[in-house]
Amino acid sequence: MSSLRIWPLIVATLMAALAAGPVKAEELPAAQGDVLLTISGKIANTNSGKNATFDRQMLEGLGLVDVTTTTPWHGADRMRFTGVPLSVLLHYVGAEGTTVTALALDDYQSEFPVSDTEEIDVLLAMKLNGEDMTVRTRGPLFIIYPYDSSSTLNTKTYYARSAWQVARLIIR
């Protein structure tokens, strides 16, 4: 699905969330399976102390979309990534900061503005070409920008904002 075709889904999801009123602090459902992602920092909604933790089922329940793009890590082939729009995830946890720091399993860190998630179809990918991503395939979570949608995104700046094997997001 091209980035233009996922906008109606993102807009509908955000409109429904906005219609429900302002973000208020609340307890999220607890993760039942293995935790894939922990979000901390300036968030209003938590389920594990001051953190929001997510298993695969919880992330999938937020709604999955596809982004098909080339990447500098997969050669010249266009790859189909499936995952949760980061804008939806950040709204769900009531993110109140301006910056996201992504921490990977290998301690790699990337940082990007929250505004990227509002202005660009940034994806927290869980699947690559229809298959669940594993550590071996740069998963289980991979921050992907739709690099092919704009020459601005097809640059080292945005490649550096991406991270694979993401385990934690910190909202600052």
N, C-alpha and C positions, 0 to 999 in steps of 0.2 A: 504494500500500500504506500503510495507516495505521501510525502509530508503534507501536501495539500489536501489529501483525502482523509487524513486523521484529524484535521482541524475541527470538522463538525462534531466528532466524538469528544474532543477535548472541550470545545465550547459548551456542548450539552452537559457534560459532567460538571464543569465549573459553574454553569448557570444553575444547575440543580443544587450544588453546594451553596452558592450564594443565596439562593431562594430560602435555604434553611436558616439563614441568618448569619451573624458574625461568628467567627471561630471562637469557641469558648473552651476552656480547659475541661477535658473529660478523660475518663479512663477508656482506653481502647481495648478491644478483645485481646486476650492473651494468646501468644503463639502456642500452638499445639504440637507442631513438628519441630524439626531442627531449625534453629534461628539462622537465617541467611544474612539478615541486615539489622543493625542497631543504629538508631538515629538519636542523637543527643544534642544538647545545646539549647538554643532559643526556640523551644517547641512548647506548645500548650497542651497537647494530647499525648499521654503516655500509657504504658501498660507494664512497665518493669522499673519501679522506682522513678527516676527522672528521665528514663529512656523510653523510646518506642522500639519494640523488637518485632520482627516480621519473619514468618516462615514462608515457604513457597506458596502455600494455599492462600495466605493472607494477601500477598503481593498480587497473585493472579486475580483475586477477588476485587481488586481495585480497577480492573479492566485492562486488557492487553491490546496493544496496537503494534503495527509493523512499521519499520523504517528500512528501506532498501537503499544501500549506498555502498560505494567502495570505501576502503579504509587503507591506511598505509601499512597495516599489519596483515592483510589478507591478499596481497598481490593486486592484480588488475580486476579480479572478479567482483561483481556486485554481490553483496551478501544481504540476506534478509534477517534482520534482528527483530525480535518480538519481546516486548516488555511493557513496563508501566511508564507512562509519561511522568517525568520528574515533577512537573507542575502539579499533577494530581496527587502524587505522594506527599509533596511538601504541604499542600493545602490540607490533606488528611491529618497530618500530625500538627497542624497549626503552626507552621514555621513562621517565625517573626523576625528573623535576621536578614542580613543582606548578602552573606557569603556562605557558600557550602564548601566544606573540606571533605574530600573523599579519601578514606584510608583503605588500602588494599591489604590482602593477606600477607604480602611480602613487604609491608611497611611503605610501599610507594604512596605518595600523597599528591593529590591534585586539588586545585582550588579554583572555583569559578563563582561568578556573581549569581545570586538567586534570580536576577532579572533574565539571565540566559534561559531559565526554565519557563519564564513567562513569555518570552519573545521568540524562542526557537524551540523546535520539537525535540528537546533533549530527552533521551530515553534511558531508563534503567533496564537494560536488556537482560533477559533470562534465557532466551532461546536464540540459537543461530541456525538459520535455514530449517526451522521446525523442530530442532532437537534441543533438549535442555542443555544449557552450557555447564561444563564441568571445569574444575581447576585446570585441567589439561587443555581445554578449549577457551581459556581466558575467563571462565565463569567462577562461581555461579552467577555473578552479577557484573555487568560491564556498562559503564556510562558511554553512550554513543550519541554523537551529534549527526544530523543528516548532512554530512560533508558535501555530497553532490548537489545539494539544493542551492548552494551559493558559493561563489569563489571566495568569499570572505571566510566561510567555514572550512574550506579546503586549505588550511594553513597550519603551520606549526603551533600557533597560539591555541587553536581549538583542539588540535591533536593532544597538546599537553594537558588540556582540561579533561580529557577522557581518562578513564582509569579502568583497568580490568581487575578481576578478583576482588571487587569491592566488598568490604565487610561492614563498613561503618561510614555514616555521614554525620558530620558535626555542623550544626547551623550556628553561625556567629553573627 
